[in-house]
Amino acid sequence: MEALYTQLLQSNIDPNIMQRFNIVFFGRKIGFTLTELLVVVVIVAILATLALPMLVKTIEKAKVGEALSNLNLIRTGQKIYFLEKACFSGGDNGIDFLNIEDPNDATAAYFIYSITTTAGATGDFNAKAQRKSTAPDPYDDYYYEIGKDGTITSNGPLI
């Protein structure tokens, strides 16, 4: 062993000395061949391509859940506003008059919320969550609407 150590310290190392460090277990060298590694990489790549669409769908369902929650928040705000003023808030700045946290703040990264009813309506109101144009292709045109009775309509899939 000392001879091996002194050989490693010398500047002219014998190229065949590294063969002595091969680990043999039950008569077989331990390690992976290039073919085995390539097969593993291909299997992982196939699994990733199968899992990625499911991941995107799950993320989109969470975003729709956020939109539906915010639409129910707007509906609650409209009910409170109606009890105070005997009419519904509406127009371009209709959400600003409600006693709720504005869902269009910087945290709302996926939808734009608006009230599509004119201000002062007494019969019904509609609030809309429009998907922003930064969404991936099938999701960028989706919108969700809610009315006074809590019915949610959409041109896209609901959760």
SVG drawing of the C-alpha trace seen along z (x, -y; Angstrom):
<svg xmlns="http://www.w3.org/2000/svg" viewBox="-85 -54 93 68">
<polyline fill="none" stroke="black" stroke-width="0.4" points="0.0,0.0 2.9,-2.3 4.3,-1.7 1.0,-2.6 0.9,-5.8 4.4,-6.8 3.5,-6.1 0.5,-8.4 2.7,-11.2 5.1,-11.0 4.6,-13.1 5.0,-10.3 2.0,-8.1 1.7,-4.8 -1.5,-4.8 -2.2,-1.3 -2.3,-2.1 -5.9,-3.3 -7.0,0.1 -6.3,1.3 -9.1,-0.9 -11.9,0.9 -14.4,2.2 -15.3,5.8 -18.4,7.2 -19.1,10.9 -16.9,11.1 -18.5,8.2 -17.4,4.6 -19.8,2.2 -21.0,-0.8 -23.4,-1.7 -22.8,-1.4 -23.5,-4.2 -26.4,-2.2 -28.0,-1.8 -27.7,-5.5 -29.3,-6.4 -32.2,-4.0 -32.8,-5.7 -32.7,-9.2 -35.1,-8.2 -37.6,-6.7 -37.4,-9.9 -38.0,-12.0 -41.1,-10.0 -42.5,-10.2 -41.9,-14.0 -43.8,-14.5 -46.7,-12.5 -46.8,-14.4 -46.4,-18.0 -49.9,-18.4 -51.4,-17.2 -49.4,-19.7 -50.6,-22.5 -54.2,-21.4 -53.8,-21.3 -52.3,-24.8 -55.1,-26.2 -57.7,-24.6 -56.2,-26.5 -56.3,-29.7 -60.0,-29.2 -60.6,-28.4 -59.1,-31.8 -61.3,-33.5 -64.4,-31.9 -63.5,-32.8 -63.0,-36.5 -66.3,-36.5 -68.0,-35.3 -66.2,-38.1 -67.6,-40.7 -71.1,-39.1 -70.9,-39.5 -69.7,-43.1 -72.6,-43.8 -75.1,-42.4 -73.7,-44.7 -73.7,-47.7 -77.4,-46.9 -78.4,-46.8 -76.8,-50.2 -77.8,-52.0 -80.8,-50.1 -79.0,-49.6 -76.0,-47.7 -72.6,-49.2 -71.5,-49.1 -69.6,-50.7 -65.9,-50.9 -65.1,-51.7 -67.8,-49.6 -65.5,-47.4 -63.9,-50.4 -67.2,-51.4 -67.7,-48.0 -66.5,-47.4 -64.1,-44.6 -60.5,-44.1 -60.0,-44.9 -59.3,-41.7 -57.6,-43.7 -54.6,-44.6 -51.1,-43.5 -51.8,-40.0 -54.3,-39.2 -52.0,-38.0 -54.3,-35.8 -57.7,-37.5 -59.2,-41.0 -62.3,-41.6 -65.1,-43.9 -68.8,-44.6 -70.6,-44.6 -73.9,-46.0 -74.5,-49.8 -74.4,-51.7 -77.7,-52.0 -79.3,-48.8 -81.8,-47.3 -82.8,-44.0 -79.6,-42.1 -75.8,-42.5 -73.1,-40.7 -69.5,-40.5 -66.9,-39.1 -63.5,-37.6 -61.7,-37.7 -58.5,-35.7 -55.5,-37.8 -53.9,-37.5 -50.7,-36.2 -52.4,-32.8 -51.4,-29.8 -53.4,-29.2 -56.6,-27.4 -57.0,-29.4 -56.5,-33.0 -60.1,-33.5 -61.9,-32.1 -64.1,-34.2 -66.3,-33.5 -69.4,-35.5 -71.5,-35.6 -74.9,-37.1 -77.0,-38.1 -78.2,-34.5 -74.7,-33.1 -74.9,-31.2 -71.5,-31.1 -71.4,-30.9 -68.4,-30.5 -67.2,-29.8 -64.5,-27.6 -64.4,-24.6 -65.5,-25.0 -63.6,-23.2"/>
</svg>
